[in-house]
Amino acid sequence: MTRPATMESEAVDAQTPLLKSSLTSSQSQASWETHGDEFGGTAARQELEKKLLWKVDKRMSILILIYILNFIDRNNAGAARLRGFEEDLGLKGQQFATVLSILYVGYISMQIPSNMFLNHIGKPSLYLPTCMAIWGMVSVMTGFANTFCDVLLTRIILGVVEASFFPGALFLISKWYKHSELGSRTALLYCGNIVSNAFGALIASAILDNMEGVLGRAAWRWLFYLEGSTTILVAICAMFILPDFPETTKSGWLTEQEVKLAVRRMEEDADTHHDHAGSKSLVQGFWMAILDPNVWILTIAMFFQTIANGFTAYFPTIVSTLGYSRTVTLLLCAPPYLFIAFEAFFVSRHSDKVGERFYHITIPFWMGTLGFAMAMSTMNTGVRYFSLFLLTQSYAGFSVFYGWLSNTFPSPPAKRAVALAFINSVSQVGNVVGSYAWQPTWAPTYRNSFLICIVASCCSIFSCYVLKIRLSSMNEKTQRAETERGDARPGFRYLV
């Protein structure tokens, strides 16, 4: 494909990702065929590529387990609150909300530096599990806290260390998979977040019911001891399972040909976007991300939806308004999240299949908004519990949203790494705001809290619409440029 002559067309062409996995320029197609011969011909390469992806998928699957533990360790304070956490630590007024929100001070500030460091050392198999083991230890130490200041300190450190995982996982995935393969993998990773909310409540229920007074310790302390220790154990195992980057992989889990093909795939993918993987440093990528309006639009959309999803940390508290015992309350927390975990997977798969993002994101957001409206309008037990199934629908849209992030920033990888970390970190300010949206004085109806969620969700949907209009316009510009050049093959398109 000939490069556009104008700067405007060049900018559009350089930023537009693949809609399908096939190469669209004659130069790239010829390059693919040449490299196919390098691996024994086209058919042999395709077979080798299937084996490579299967091996990578198996190893990457541990990221889902890590993400589950990441959120369990982050949100277990909500379950502990039901069994004396506030009383034993002497928390008053807004201090519990501060305990929740202070985590995001470190979480927000450390994501971009962490991704830059990860790219520099090139060893995610060591870096990510090491950080995981540290946050597991910090979680254990939370069980030894005796004052507000003690738990505040552990939560700050927890946020700093946990900041490494999610943007690091997204970056690791983007180093192994082509852009046409990123959507479903990213969605599967995010399903770990949803599943953690379900199993976290079930695990918490078992611990809180059976560990009260064991060795003279309160049950909520055992919650931190046991869940933190599990995280450390999984971290040790992850060191031997997680892959490094293709160019830094020296393990025997891949053959020499498979390593070469993994590197070649990413080189071809970079060529497809008229850029090169190593042509931009992370510092250059940082400024490219900061100056891209799409980064800020997605950040705003994610910020507001993060506020709307702030109910997650208070979910046990919301369910407790139904009037059941503590044990039943924790058990009732699981079904809405288990249901939405399966739905999120199928919504994400369908989004990839039809090549559409906006409606797969916003329709679940609208359903979540309906759930907020139902919850704030009644205290009827059946209706209020049904509303919880609706408001968790927003997670199905969120799983597709993360795929939209990866597709919207195709190249160079340095820009994508910083853009993903920037959007995820800055938008987490919404969690700080959301932590104060559930005032104790608004219980048990929490009408004001649900109203805040409705407004935030609507703002997020509007931001997504603005991005849809922008990307559609850029696609039209690309199509006009192709028509003017007389290109026979279709060019690249944003997913909208």
ZAMARGU-4260 file (C-alpha; in steps of 0.2 Angstrom, whole numbers, plus 5000, padded with zeros to 4 digits):
<rodrens>
0) 5000/5000/5000 | 5007/5017/4995 | 5010/5029/5009 | 4998/5044/5009 | 5005/5060/5003
5) 4996/5072/5016 | 5001/5073/5034 | 4982/5070/5039 | 4981/5054/5029 | 4998/5048/5036
10) 4992/5051/5054 | 4976/5041/5050 | 4985/5027/5042 | 4998/5026/5055 | 4986/5025/5069
15) 4973/5013/5062 | 4972/4995/5068 | 4968/4979/5059 | 4950/4974/5058 | 4954/4956/5052
20) 4970/4946/5054 | 4974/4945/5036 | 4988/4956/5029 | 4981/4970/5017 | 4996/4977/5008
25) 5005/4968/4994 | 5021/4971/5002 | 5016/4964/5019 | 5008/4949/5010 | 5024/4946/5001
30) 5034/4947/5017 | 5022/4934/5025 | 5025/4922/5011 | 5043/4924/5012 | 5043/4921/5030
35) 5031/4906/5027 | 5045/4898/5017 | 5057/4902/5031 | 5046/4890/5042 | 5044/4877/5029
40) 5031/4884/5018 | 5014/4892/5021 | 5005/4876/5028 | 5019/4872/5039 | 5020/4889/5046
45) 5001/4889/5050 | 5003/4873/5059 | 5018/4879/5069 | 5008/4895/5073 | 4993/4885/5080
50) 5005/4875/5091 | 5014/4891/5097 | 4997/4900/5101 | 4991/4885/5111 | 5007/4884/5121
55) 5006/4903/5125 | 4988/4902/5129 | 4991/4889/5142 | 5004/4899/5150 | 4995/4915/5149
60) 4980/4907/5158 | 4988/4909/5175 | 4985/4928/5173 | 4967/4925/5176 | 4970/4916/5192
65) 4982/4930/5197 | 4969/4943/5193 | 4957/4934/5204 | 4968/4935/5219 | 4973/4953/5215
70) 4955/4958/5217 | 4952/4947/5232 | 4966/4954/5241 | 4960/4972/5236 | 4942/4970/5241
75) 4942/4958/5256 | 4940/4973/5267 | 4922/4974/5262 | 4919/4956/5268 | 4929/4959/5284
80) 4918/4974/5288 | 4904/4962/5291 | 4913/4953/5305 | 4920/4966/5316 | 4934/4974/5305
85) 4928/4992/5309 | 4925/4989/5328 | 4941/4980/5331 | 4951/4994/5323 | 4941/5008/5330
90) 4936/5015/5313 | 4924/5030/5314 | 4914/5040/5302 | 4923/5041/5285 | 4938/5031/5290
95) 4932/5015/5282 | 4930/5024/5265 | 4947/5031/5268 | 4954/5014/5270 | 4947/5009/5254
100) 4951/5024/5244 | 4969/5026/5250 | 4974/5010/5241 | 4972/5020/5224 | 4985/5033/5229
105) 4999/5021/5226 | 4989/5011/5213 | 4987/5026/5202 | 5004/5033/5203 | 5014/5018/5200
110) 5006/5010/5185 | 5016/5019/5171 | 5033/5018/5180 | 5030/5000/5183 | 5026/4996/5164
115) 5041/5006/5159 | 5052/4996/5171 | 5045/4980/5165 | 5049/4984/5147 | 5066/4989/5152
120) 5070/4972/5161 | 5060/4961/5149 | 5057/4948/5162 | 5038/4948/5167 | 5040/4930/5173
125) 5051/4937/5188 | 5044/4954/5190 | 5025/4951/5191 | 5026/4936/5202 | 5039/4945/5214
130) 5026/4960/5215 | 5013/4947/5218 | 5022/4939/5232 | 5025/4956/5240 | 5007/4961/5240
135) 5002/4944/5247 | 5014/4947/5262 | 5006/4965/5264 | 4989/4957/5264 | 4994/4945/5278
140) 5001/4960/5288 | 4984/4968/5286 | 4978/4954/5298 | 4990/4961/5311 | 4984/4979/5311
145) 4977/4986/5327 | 4974/5004/5323 | 4967/5015/5309 | 4985/5020/5305 | 4991/5002/5304
150) 4978/4997/5291 | 4981/5014/5282 | 4999/5010/5279 | 4996/4992/5273 | 4983/4998/5261
155) 4995/5011/5254 | 5009/4999/5251 | 4996/4986/5244 | 4991/4999/5231 | 5009/5003/5226
160) 5013/4984/5223 | 4997/4979/5215 | 4999/4993/5202 | 5011/4982/5193 | 4999/4968/5188
165) 4985/4974/5177 | 4994/4986/5165 | 5009/4974/5166 | 4998/4959/5161 | 4990/4969/5147
170) 5007/4974/5140 | 5013/4956/5141 | 4998/4950/5131 | 5001/4963/5118 | 5019/4957/5116
175) 5013/4939/5111 | 4997/4942/5102 | 4993/4952/5086 | 4980/4965/5087 | 4967/4954/5079
180) 4970/4942/5093 | 4970/4954/5108 | 4951/4957/5110 | 4946/4940/5116 | 4962/4937/5127
185) 4960/4954/5136 | 4942/4950/5139 | 4946/4933/5146 | 4959/4942/5158 | 4946/4954/5164
190) 4934/4940/5168 | 4946/4936/5182 | 4940/4952/5190 | 4922/4947/5189 | 4925/4929/5195
195) 4935/4936/5210 | 4919/4945/5216 | 4909/4929/5216 | 4922/4917/5223 | 4929/4931/5235
200) 4912/4931/5244 | 4911/4912/5245 | 4929/4910/5251 | 4926/4925/5264 | 4910/4916/5270
205) 4919/4900/5273 | 4933/4908/5282 | 4923/4920/5292 | 4911/4907/5298 | 4924/4894/5303
210) 4939/4903/5309 | 4932/4915/5323 | 4943/4913/5339 | 4955/4900/5331 | 4972/4903/5340
215) 4963/4918/5349 | 4962/4928/5333 | 4946/4936/5325 | 4939/4928/5309 | 4942/4944/5299
220) 4961/4943/5303 | 4961/4925/5297 | 4953/4931/5281 | 4969/4942/5277 | 4981/4928/5283
225) 4974/4914/5272 | 4970/4924/5257 | 4987/4933/5258 | 4996/4916/5260 | 4987/4909/5245
230) 4993/4923/5234 | 5011/4920/5240 | 5010/4902/5235 | 5003/4905/5218 | 5016/4919/5215
235) 5030/4906/5218 | 5021/4894/5205 | 5019/4908/5193 | 5038/4911/5192 | 5039/4894/5183
240) 5024/4897/5172 | 5023/4915/5165 | 5032/4918/5149 | 5044/4932/5146 | 5043/4943/5130
245) 5046/4934/5114 | 5063/4942/5112 | 5069/4938/5130 | 5062/4920/5131 | 5076/4908/5134
250) 5065/4894/5142 | 5064/4876/5134 | 5045/4877/5134 | 5046/4883/5116 | 5057/4876/5102
255) 5069/4887/5093 | 5058/4888/5078 | 5043/4893/5089 | 5053/4907/5097 | 5058/4914/5080
260) 5040/4913/5074 | 5034/4922/5089 | 5046/4936/5086 | 5042/4936/5067 | 5024/4938/5070
265) 5026/4954/5080 | 5038/4961/5067 | 5025/4958/5054 | 5011/4965/5064 | 5021/4981/5067
270) 5025/4982/5048 | 5006/4981/5045 | 5004/4997/5054 | 5019/5005/5045 | 5029/5006/5061
275) 5042/4995/5069 | 5041/4988/5087 | 5058/4995/5092 | 5057/5011/5084 | 5050/5021/5098
280) 5056/5021/5116 | 5044/5021/5131 | 5048/5040/5134 | 5043/5044/5116 | 5028/5032/5118
285) 5023/5042/5133 | 5022/5058/5124 | 5013/5050/5109 | 5000/5043/5121 | 4998/5060/5131
290) 4995/5069/5115 | 4982/5057/5108 | 4964/5064/5111 | 4958/5046/5110 | 4968/5042/5126
295) 4959/5056/5135 | 4942/5051/5129 | 4944/5033/5134 | 4951/5039/5151 | 4936/5050/5154
300) 4924/5035/5149 | 4933/5023/5160 | 4934/5036/5175 | 4915/5038/5175 | 4911/5020/5173
305) 4924/5016/5187 | 4913/5027/5198 | 4898/5018/5193 | 4906/5001/5197 | 4911/5008/5214
310) 4897/4997/5221 | 4909/4982/5220 | 4918/4987/5236 | 4902/4989/5245 | 4893/4974/5237
315) 4891/4964/5254 | 4885/4980/5262 | 4872/4982/5249 | 4866/4964/5250 | 4865/4965/5269
320) 4851/4978/5267 | 4840/4963/5261 | 4840/4958/5280 | 4848/4941/5280 | 4861/4934/5291
325) 4880/4938/5288 | 4883/4921/5281 | 4868/4921/5269 | 4873/4939/5264 | 4890/4933/5258
330) 4883/4918/5249 | 4870/4929/5240 | 4884/4940/5234 | 4891/4926/5222 | 4876/4922/5210
335) 4876/4940/5202 | 4894/4939/5198 | 4894/4921/5193 | 4880/4925/5180 | 4889/4940/5173
340) 4906/4931/5172 | 4898/4919/5159 | 4889/4933/5150 | 4904/4944/5149 | 4914/4930/5140
345) 4900/4927/5127 | 4897/4946/5124 | 4916/4948/5122 | 4917/4933/5110 | 4902/4940/5100
350) 4910/4957/5099 | 4926/4950/5091 | 4915/4939/5079 | 4905/4953/5072 | 4919/4966/5074
355) 4909/4979/5084 | 4913/4987/5100 | 4902/5002/5105 | 4885/4993/5106 | 4893/4978/5115
360) 4899/4990/5128 | 4885/5003/5130 | 4870/4991/5130 | 4877/4982/5146 | 4880/4999/5153
365) 4862/5004/5150 | 4856/4988/5158 | 4867/4992/5173 | 4859/5009/5174 | 4842/5001/5174
370) 4848/4990/5189 | 4853/5006/5199 | 4836/5014/5195 | 4827/4999/5202 | 4838/4997/5217
375) 4835/5015/5222 | 4816/5015/5220 | 4812/5000/5231 | 4816/4990/5247 | 4806/4975/5241
380) 4818/4960/5244 | 4815/4951/5228 | 4815/4966/5216 | 4831/4973/5225 | 4840/4957/5223
385) 4835/4955/5205 | 4842/4973/5203 | 4859/4967/5208 | 4859/4955/5193 | 4856/4970/5182
390) 4868/4982/5189 | 4882/4970/5188 | 4878/4969/5169 | 4890/4984/5167 | 4905/4972/5169
395) 4900/4963/5153 | 4902/4980/5144 | 4918/4983/5154 | 4926/4967/5147 | 4923/4973/5129
400) 4929/4990/5134 | 4947/4984/5138 | 4947/4975/5121 | 4943/4992/5113 | 4958/5000/5122
405) 4970/4988/5114 | 4962/4990/5097 | 4962/5009/5097 | 4981/5010/5100 | 4989/4999/5087
410) 5007/5005/5086 | 5020/5007/5091 | 5020/4995/5106 | 5028/5008/5117 | 5013/5020/5114
415) 5001/5006/5118 | 5010/5001/5134 | 5010/5018/5141 | 4992/5022/5134 | 4985/5006/5143
420) 4994/5010/5159 | 4989/5029/5158 | 4970/5026/5155 | 4969/5012/5168 | 4979/5022/5181
425) 4971/5039/5179 | 4953/5032/5178 | 4956/5024/5195 | 4953/5041/5203 | 4935/5035/5200
430) 4938/5022/5213 | 4943/5036/5226 | 4927/5045/5222 | 4917/5030/5222 | 4923/5025/5239
435) 4914/5040/5246 | 4898/5038/5236 | 4891/5026/5249 | 4889/5036/5265 | 4883/5026/5280
440) 4870/5040/5283 | 4862/5035/5266 | 4859/5017/5272 | 4849/5007/5270 | 4841/5013/5254
445) 4857/5021/5247 | 4846/5031/5235 | 4859/5045/5233 | 4873/5032/5230 | 4863/5024/5216
450) 4859/5041/5208 | 4878/5045/5208 | 4880/5028/5199 | 4867/5032/5186 | 4874/5049/5182
455) 4892/5042/5181 | 4886/5028/5169 | 4877/5040/5158 | 4893/5051/5156 | 4903/5035/5152
460) 4891/5030/5138 | 4891/5048/5131 | 4910/5048/5131 | 4910/5031/5122 | 4898/5039/5109
465) 4910/5053/5106 | 4924/5041/5103 | 4913/5031/5091 | 4910/5047/5081 | 4929/5051/5080
470) 4934/5033/5075 | 4920/5032/5062 | 4926/5049/5055 | 4944/5043/5054 | 4938/5027/5045
475) 4929/5037/5032 | 4945/5048/5029 | 4955/5032/5027 | 4942/5025/5014 | 4942/5042/5005
480) 4961/5042/5004 | 4961/5024/4997 | 4948/5029/4984 | 4959/5044/4979 | 4974/5033/4977
485) 4964/5019/4968 | 4969/5005/4981 | 4961/4989/4976 | 4963/4981/4993 | 4953/4988/5009
490) 4964/4997/5021 | 4964/4997/5040 | 4949/5001/5051 | 4946/5005/5069 | 4934/4994/5078
495) 4919/5005/5083
</rodrens>
